[in-house]
Amino acid sequence: MAKCDNCGKTPMFGNARSFSMKATRRKFNPNIQRVRVFEKGEYVRKNLCAKCIKTLAKA
């Protein structure tokens, strides 16, 4: 499932708008990537969104 293990971000829903402005439902998926994170003295694999990866790199 497209869910961030750190912040819990999940897909959002909205409308796709054509040239005639007809609304059809669509899904916005978060940018989830599988990364190795150093946590509590060992490396752990986690599914994180790009924003969380960027934030963890700063710390």
N, CA, C and O atoms as CSV, one atom per row, in Angstrom:
chain,resi,resn,atom,element,x,y,z
A,1,MET,N,N,0.837,-1.181,0.000
A,1,MET,CA,C,0.000,0.000,0.000
A,1,MET,C,C,0.885,1.248,0.000
A,1,MET,O,O,1.962,1.249,0.596
A,2,ALA,N,N,0.431,2.301,-0.664
A,2,ALA,CA,C,1.186,3.545,-0.721
A,2,ALA,C,C,0.989,4.322,0.567
A,2,ALA,O,O,0.100,5.168,0.659
A,3,LYS,N,N,1.839,4.027,1.585
A,3,LYS,CA,C,1.745,4.715,2.863
A,3,LYS,C,C,3.146,4.907,3.422
A,3,LYS,O,O,3.962,3.985,3.415
A,4,CYS,N,N,3.416,6.110,3.904
A,4,CYS,CA,C,4.717,6.423,4.495
A,4,CYS,C,C,4.771,5.856,5.912
A,4,CYS,O,O,3.847,6.050,6.702
A,5,ASP,N,N,5.871,5.148,6.230
A,5,ASP,CA,C,6.035,4.571,7.568
A,5,ASP,C,C,6.337,5.630,8.619
A,5,ASP,O,O,6.136,5.386,9.809
A,6,ASN,N,N,6.812,6.790,8.209
A,6,ASN,CA,C,7.188,7.838,9.153
A,6,ASN,C,C,6.020,8.780,9.462
A,6,ASN,O,O,5.669,8.955,10.629
A,7,CYS,N,N,5.424,9.380,8.451
A,7,CYS,CA,C,4.376,10.385,8.679
A,7,CYS,C,C,2.966,9.869,8.420
A,7,CYS,O,O,1.991,10.532,8.774
A,8,GLY,N,N,2.845,8.684,7.802
A,8,GLY,CA,C,1.516,8.108,7.560
A,8,GLY,C,C,0.799,8.685,6.355
A,8,GLY,O,O,-0.412,8.517,6.214
A,9,LYS,N,N,1.538,9.367,5.481
A,9,LYS,CA,C,0.926,9.967,4.294
A,9,LYS,C,C,0.370,8.876,3.379
A,9,LYS,O,O,1.056,7.897,3.085
A,10,THR,N,N,-0.873,9.049,2.930
A,10,THR,CA,C,-1.556,8.086,2.061
A,10,THR,C,C,-2.083,8.806,0.823
A,10,THR,O,O,-2.026,10.034,0.760
A,11,PRO,N,N,-2.602,8.061,-0.173
A,11,PRO,CA,C,-3.140,8.717,-1.367
A,11,PRO,C,C,-4.275,9.684,-1.040
A,11,PRO,O,O,-5.068,9.459,-0.125
A,12,MET,N,N,-4.330,10.777,-1.822
A,12,MET,CA,C,-5.418,11.745,-1.705
A,12,MET,C,C,-6.243,11.669,-2.981
A,12,MET,O,O,-5.763,11.192,-4.010
A,13,PHE,N,N,-7.468,12.132,-2.915
A,13,PHE,CA,C,-8.359,12.068,-4.063
A,13,PHE,C,C,-8.805,13.460,-4.450
A,13,PHE,O,O,-8.959,14.340,-3.604
A,14,GLY,N,N,-9.011,13.646,-5.753
A,14,GLY,CA,C,-9.445,14.938,-6.265
A,14,GLY,C,C,-10.093,14.752,-7.623
A,14,GLY,O,O,-10.553,13.661,-7.962
A,15,ASN,N,N,-10.126,15.826,-8.396
A,15,ASN,CA,C,-10.757,15.784,-9.710
A,15,ASN,C,C,-9.743,16.032,-10.813
A,15,ASN,O,O,-8.874,16.895,-10.692
A,16,ALA,N,N,-9.866,15.259,-11.900
A,16,ALA,CA,C,-9.144,15.546,-13.126
A,16,ALA,C,C,-10.062,16.431,-13.955
A,16,ALA,O,O,-11.237,16.111,-14.130
A,17,ARG,N,N,-9.548,17.526,-14.461
A,17,ARG,CA,C,-10.382,18.464,-15.223
A,17,ARG,C,C,-9.973,18.466,-16.683
A,17,ARG,O,O,-8.812,18.719,-17.005
A,18,SER,N,N,-10.918,18.185,-17.570
A,18,SER,CA,C,-10.664,18.217,-19.007
A,18,SER,C,C,-10.807,19.655,-19.508
A,18,SER,O,O,-11.092,20.564,-18.729
A,19,PHE,N,N,-10.609,19.851,-20.803
A,19,PHE,CA,C,-10.714,21.187,-21.394
A,19,PHE,C,C,-12.116,21.764,-21.207
A,19,PHE,O,O,-12.279,22.975,-21.060
A,20,SER,N,N,-13.127,20.892,-21.213
A,20,SER,CA,C,-14.514,21.340,-21.024
A,20,SER,C,C,-14.867,21.490,-19.545
A,20,SER,O,O,-16.016,21.778,-19.209
A,21,MET,N,N,-13.885,21.296,-18.659
A,21,MET,CA,C,-14.039,21.395,-17.209
A,21,MET,C,C,-14.916,20.295,-16.623
A,21,MET,O,O,-15.451,20.459,-15.526
A,22,LYS,N,N,-15.075,19.182,-17.326
A,22,LYS,CA,C,-15.804,18.030,-16.802
A,22,LYS,C,C,-14.926,17.385,-15.730
A,22,LYS,O,O,-13.746,17.124,-15.964
A,23,ALA,N,N,-15.505,17.128,-14.556
A,23,ALA,CA,C,-14.750,16.582,-13.437
A,23,ALA,C,C,-14.879,15.068,-13.386
A,23,ALA,O,O,-15.988,14.534,-13.358
A,24,THR,N,N,-13.746,14.376,-13.375
A,24,THR,CA,C,-13.711,12.931,-13.151
A,24,THR,C,C,-12.754,12.673,-12.006
A,24,THR,O,O,-11.741,13.360,-11.875
A,25,ARG,N,N,-13.062,11.693,-11.179
A,25,ARG,CA,C,-12.257,11.421,-9.988
A,25,ARG,C,C,-10.890,10.844,-10.352
A,25,ARG,O,O,-10.768,10.045,-11.280
A,26,ARG,N,N,-9.871,11.260,-9.611
A,26,ARG,CA,C,-8.529,10.735,-9.798
A,26,ARG,C,C,-7.841,10.625,-8.443
A,26,ARG,O,O,-8.345,11.122,-7.436
A,27,LYS,N,N,-6.672,9.963,-8.430
A,27,LYS,CA,C,-5.945,9.714,-7.195
A,27,LYS,C,C,-4.553,10.332,-7.273
A,27,LYS,O,O,-3.868,10.210,-8.288
A,28,PHE,N,N,-4.139,10.996,-6.193
A,28,PHE,CA,C,-2.802,11.567,-6.078
A,28,PHE,C,C,-2.005,10.686,-5.115
A,28,PHE,O,O,-2.251,10.710,-3.909
A,29,ASN,N,N,-1.052,9.907,-5.638
A,29,ASN,CA,C,-0.243,9.026,-4.798
A,29,ASN,C,C,0.974,9.772,-4.253
A,29,ASN,O,O,1.566,10.581,-4.967
A,30,PRO,N,N,1.355,9.513,-3.003
A,30,PRO,CA,C,2.578,10.114,-2.469
A,30,PRO,C,C,3.799,9.436,-3.089
A,30,PRO,O,O,3.728,8.292,-3.537
A,31,ASN,N,N,4.911,10.156,-3.108
A,31,ASN,CA,C,6.155,9.643,-3.699
A,31,ASN,C,C,6.852,8.742,-2.672
A,31,ASN,O,O,7.746,9.184,-1.950
A,32,ILE,N,N,6.427,7.467,-2.618
A,32,ILE,CA,C,6.946,6.503,-1.645
A,32,ILE,C,C,8.153,5.772,-2.221
A,32,ILE,O,O,8.107,5.269,-3.343
A,33,GLN,N,N,9.232,5.716,-1.447
A,33,GLN,CA,C,10.449,5.015,-1.865
A,33,GLN,C,C,10.941,4.129,-0.731
A,33,GLN,O,O,10.814,4.480,0.442
A,34,ARG,N,N,11.505,2.974,-1.088
A,34,ARG,CA,C,12.021,2.023,-0.106
A,34,ARG,C,C,13.489,2.359,0.162
A,34,ARG,O,O,14.322,2.270,-0.740
A,35,VAL,N,N,13.806,2.747,1.409
A,35,VAL,CA,C,15.161,3.182,1.759
A,35,VAL,C,C,15.656,2.476,3.015
A,35,VAL,O,O,14.870,1.960,3.809
A,36,ARG,N,N,16.990,2.464,3.178
A,36,ARG,CA,C,17.615,1.943,4.399
A,36,ARG,C,C,17.868,3.120,5.322
A,36,ARG,O,O,18.479,4.113,4.927
A,37,VAL,N,N,17.388,3.002,6.570
A,37,VAL,CA,C,17.541,4.066,7.552
A,37,VAL,C,C,18.296,3.516,8.750
A,37,VAL,O,O,18.002,2.418,9.224
A,38,PHE,N,N,19.279,4.283,9.247
A,38,PHE,CA,C,20.036,3.892,10.431
A,38,PHE,C,C,19.223,4.273,11.654
A,38,PHE,O,O,19.049,5.458,11.940
A,39,GLU,N,N,18.721,3.273,12.386
A,39,GLU,CA,C,17.829,3.513,13.511
A,39,GLU,C,C,18.196,2.604,14.681
A,39,GLU,O,O,18.256,1.384,14.528
A,40,LYS,N,N,18.441,3.195,15.841
A,40,LYS,CA,C,18.778,2.449,17.058
A,40,LYS,C,C,19.973,1.507,16.863
A,40,LYS,O,O,19.947,0.362,17.316
A,41,GLY,N,N,21.016,1.996,16.188
A,41,GLY,CA,C,22.243,1.236,16.026
A,41,GLY,C,C,22.249,0.205,14.914
A,41,GLY,O,O,23.212,-0.550,14.789
A,42,GLU,N,N,21.196,0.151,14.100
A,42,GLU,CA,C,21.174,-0.800,12.988
A,42,GLU,C,C,20.396,-0.221,11.814
A,42,GLU,O,O,19.606,0.711,11.967
A,43,TYR,N,N,20.637,-0.795,10.636
A,43,TYR,CA,C,19.933,-0.357,9.434
A,43,TYR,C,C,18.602,-1.081,9.315
A,43,TYR,O,O,18.517,-2.292,9.513
A,44,VAL,N,N,17.559,-0.316,8.986
A,44,VAL,CA,C,16.209,-0.845,8.844
A,44,VAL,C,C,15.651,-0.386,7.505
A,44,VAL,O,O,15.860,0.761,7.108
A,45,ARG,N,N,14.939,-1.272,6.799
A,45,ARG,CA,C,14.288,-0.890,5.547
A,45,ARG,C,C,12.916,-0.302,5.855
A,45,ARG,O,O,12.124,-0.889,6.592
A,46,LYS,N,N,12.650,0.872,5.275
A,46,LYS,CA,C,11.370,1.535,5.492
A,46,LYS,C,C,10.849,2.098,4.183
A,46,LYS,O,O,11.614,2.413,3.272
A,47,ASN,N,N,9.517,2.220,4.108
A,47,ASN,CA,C,8.872,2.884,2.980
A,47,ASN,C,C,8.589,4.322,3.410
A,47,ASN,O,O,7.702,4.570,4.228
A,48,LEU,N,N,9.358,5.278,2.847
A,48,LEU,CA,C,9.229,6.684,3.224
A,48,LEU,C,C,8.866,7.540,2.030
A,48,LEU,O,O,9.238,7.237,0.897
A,49,CYS,N,N,8.129,8.625,2.295
A,49,CYS,CA,C,7.835,9.581,1.234
A,49,CYS,C,C,9.079,10.449,1.018
A,49,CYS,O,O,9.946,10.523,1.889
A,50,ALA,N,N,9.163,11.096,-0.131
A,50,ALA,CA,C,10.342,11.891,-0.483
A,50,ALA,C,C,10.577,13.022,0.515
A,50,ALA,O,O,11.725,13.369,0.791
A,51,LYS,N,N,9.518,13.597,1.056
A,51,LYS,CA,C,9.656,14.688,2.023
A,51,LYS,C,C,10.310,14.198,3.309
A,51,LYS,O,O,11.144,14.900,3.881
A,52,CYS,N,N,9.944,13.003,3.773
A,52,CYS,CA,C,10.539,12.447,4.997
A,52,CYS,C,C,12.005,12.079,4.766
A,52,CYS,O,O,12.829,12.262,5.662
A,53,ILE,N,N,12.344,11.567,3.587
A,53,ILE,CA,C,13.736,11.240,3.262
A,53,ILE,C,C,14.579,12.513,3.308
A,53,ILE,O,O,15.690,12.510,3.836
A,54,LYS,N,N,14.043,13.597,2.751
A,54,LYS,CA,C,14.735,14.876,2.734
A,54,LYS,C,C,14.932,15.410,4.142
A,54,LYS,O,O,16.002,15.929,4.461
A,55,THR,N,N,13.915,15.291,4.991
A,55,THR,CA,C,13.987,15.770,6.366
A,55,THR,C,C,14.989,14.959,7.177
A,55,THR,O,O,15.747,15.530,7.962
A,56,LEU,N,N,15.009,13.625,7.001
A,56,LEU,CA,C,15.942,12.773,7.726
A,56,LEU,C,C,17.390,13.027,7.308
A,56,LEU,O,O,18.307,12.885,8.117
A,57,ALA,N,N,17.594,13.404,6.040
A,57,ALA,CA,C,18.941,13.701,5.550
A,57,ALA,C,C,19.489,14.958,6.204
A,57,ALA,O,O,20.700,15.077,6.392
A,58,LYS,N,N,18.617,15.900,6.555
A,58,LYS,CA,C,19.050,17.145,7.218
A,58,LYS,C,C,19.547,16.884,8.631
A,58,LYS,O,O,20.513,17.502,9.080
A,59,ALA,N,N,18.882,15.965,9.332
A,59,ALA,CA,C,19.195,15.724,10.753
A,59,ALA,C,C,20.488,14.956,10.940
A,59,ALA,O,O,20.883,14.679,12.073
